[in-house]
Amino acid sequence: MSIPNLITLGRIILVPVVVWAIISGETEVAFWLFLLAGISDGVDGFLAKHFHMASELGAYLDPLADKALLVSIYVALGISKALPISLVILVVSRDIMIISGFMLAWLVGKPMQVKPHPASKLNTAAQILLAALVLAEKGFGFNAAEPEMLGIAIVVILTLLSIGFYLAEWLRHMNSFGAGH
């Protein structure tokens, strides 16, 4: 077990603590834990790349930790009414659709390579920024209604674009096997 993998496991362990903090109204604590998780993500990536500590386990654990944290935070923010439930459903449904598509392709013997689309990377960045803004706003008691609404609009647009790009790629991939493969 490498140091980057231990850091990633620590981030996974933080997930229920952050969810508890949000649901309990301890959003300042949740903000600092979310910030800590973000820093740990950078540290484990830096260590893995620059000190040759990358591993196959880490390649699976790191994105799993990131998704677990982000999806859990969105669900908790939706439950606590800090984010619209419709946004939470959209964000979570996108991830379920993508995972289901990859699993279905694998099950029918047509596995796909996992390579995030640029729109998906932008979407993840926008989701992180929106979650951080909402946690900071609730935790520190300031009003960021206008930036929050802009953030929500950007996340909705990028989530829908990401769904479209992944769906098009999945359909292209699945149809390519029927034509001469």
C-alpha positions in Angstrom: 0.0 0.0 0.0 1.7 3.2 -1.2 1.5 6.6 0.5 -0.7 8.1 -2.4 -3.1 5.1 -2.0 -3.3 5.7 1.8 -4.1 9.3 1.2 -6.8 8.4 -1.2 -8.3 5.9 1.3 -8.3 8.7 3.8 -10.3 10.8 1.3 -12.8 7.9 1.0 -13.1 7.7 4.8 -13.8 11.5 4.9 -17.0 11.0 2.8 -19.4 10.0 5.5 -17.9 12.6 7.9 -18.5 15.4 5.3 -22.0 14.1 4.7 -22.7 14.1 8.4 -21.3 17.6 8.8 -23.6 18.9 6.0 -26.7 17.1 7.2 -26.0 18.2 10.8 -25.7 21.9 9.7 -22.0 22.0 10.4 -21.3 23.4 6.9 -18.2 25.3 8.1 -16.7 21.9 9.1 -17.8 20.4 5.9 -16.2 23.2 3.9 -12.8 22.7 5.6 -13.0 18.9 5.2 -13.9 19.4 1.5 -10.9 21.7 1.2 -8.7 19.1 2.9 -10.0 16.4 0.5 -9.1 18.6 -2.5 -5.6 19.3 -1.1 -5.2 15.5 -0.5 -6.2 14.8 -4.0 -3.5 17.1 -5.3 -0.9 15.7 -2.9 -1.6 12.0 -3.8 -1.5 12.8 -7.5 1.8 14.8 -7.1 3.4 12.0 -5.1 2.2 9.3 -7.5 3.6 11.2 -10.6 6.8 12.8 -9.3 8.0 10.0 -7.0 7.0 7.1 -9.2 4.4 5.8 -6.7 1.6 5.4 -9.2 -0.2 2.0 -9.0 -3.0 0.2 -10.7 -4.9 0.3 -7.5 -4.4 4.0 -7.2 -5.6 4.5 -10.8 -9.0 3.0 -9.7 -9.1 4.3 -6.2 -8.5 8.0 -7.0 -11.4 8.6 -9.4 -13.6 6.5 -7.1 -12.7 8.6 -4.1 -13.3 11.8 -6.1 -16.7 10.7 -7.4 -17.8 9.3 -4.0 -17.0 12.6 -2.3 -18.6 14.8 -5.0 -21.8 12.8 -5.4 -22.2 12.4 -1.7 -21.8 16.1 -1.1 -24.3 16.9 -3.8 -26.8 14.5 -2.3 -26.3 15.9 1.2 -26.6 19.5 -0.1 -29.8 18.4 -1.8 -31.2 16.8 1.3 -30.4 19.8 3.4 -32.0 22.0 0.7 -28.8 24.0 0.0 -29.0 22.9 -3.6 -32.1 22.2 -5.8 -33.0 18.5 -5.7 -33.4 18.7 -9.5 -29.7 19.6 -9.9 -28.7 16.8 -7.6 -30.8 14.3 -9.6 -29.2 15.5 -12.8 -25.6 15.3 -11.4 -26.2 11.8 -9.9 -28.1 10.5 -12.9 -25.2 11.5 -15.2 -22.8 9.5 -13.2 -25.1 6.5 -13.0 -25.7 6.7 -16.8 -21.9 6.8 -17.6 -21.1 3.9 -15.2 -24.0 1.9 -16.5 -22.9 2.5 -20.1 -19.3 1.3 -19.4 -20.6 -1.7 -17.5 -23.0 -2.7 -20.2 -20.3 -2.4 -22.9 -18.0 -4.6 -20.7 -20.8 -7.1 -20.1 -21.5 -7.6 -23.8 -17.8 -8.0 -24.6 -17.2 -4.5 -26.0 -15.3 -2.8 -23.2 -14.6 0.9 -23.5 -11.5 2.8 -22.4 -12.2 5.3 -19.7 -11.1 8.7 -21.0 -12.8 11.8 -19.7 -14.1 14.2 -22.3 -13.0 17.8 -21.9 -16.6 18.9 -21.2 -16.6 16.3 -18.4 -13.5 17.7 -16.9 -15.0 21.2 -17.0 -18.2 19.8 -15.5 -16.3 18.3 -12.6 -14.4 21.6 -12.0 -17.7 23.5 -12.1 -19.3 21.0 -9.7 -16.4 21.3 -7.3 -16.5 25.1 -7.4 -20.3 25.2 -6.9 -20.1 22.8 -3.9 -17.2 24.8 -2.3 -19.2 28.1 -2.8 -22.4 26.6 -1.3 -20.5 25.1 1.7 -18.6 28.4 2.2 -21.8 30.4 1.9 -23.7 28.3 4.4 -20.7 27.7 6.7 -19.5 31.3 6.9 -23.0 33.0 6.6 -22.6 35.2 3.6 -25.0 35.7 0.7 -23.7 34.4 -2.6 -27.1 33.9 -4.3 -26.2 35.4 -7.7 -22.8 33.5 -8.1 -24.6 30.4 -6.8 -27.4 30.7 -9.5 -24.7 31.2 -12.1 -22.8 28.2 -10.8 -26.0 26.1 -10.9 -26.7 27.2 -14.5 -23.1 26.4 -15.6 -23.2 22.9 -13.9 -26.6 22.2 -15.6 -25.3 23.1 -19.0 -22.0 21.3 -18.6 -23.7 18.2 -17.2 -26.1 18.0 -20.1 -23.2 18.6 -22.6 -21.2 15.8 -20.8 -24.1 13.4 -21.0 -24.5 14.2 -24.8 -20.8 13.6 -25.5 -20.6 10.4 -23.5 -23.8 9.1 -25.1 -22.6 9.9 -28.6 -19.2 8.2 -27.8 -21.0 5.2 -26.3 -23.3 4.8 -29.3 -20.3 5.2 -31.7 -18.4 2.6 -29.8 -21.2 0.1 -29.6 -22.2 0.5 -33.3 -18.5 0.2 -34.4 -18.5 -3.4 -33.2 -21.5 -4.4 -35.4 -19.7 -3.1 -38.6 -16.9 -5.6 -39.3 -15.6 -6.2 -35.7 
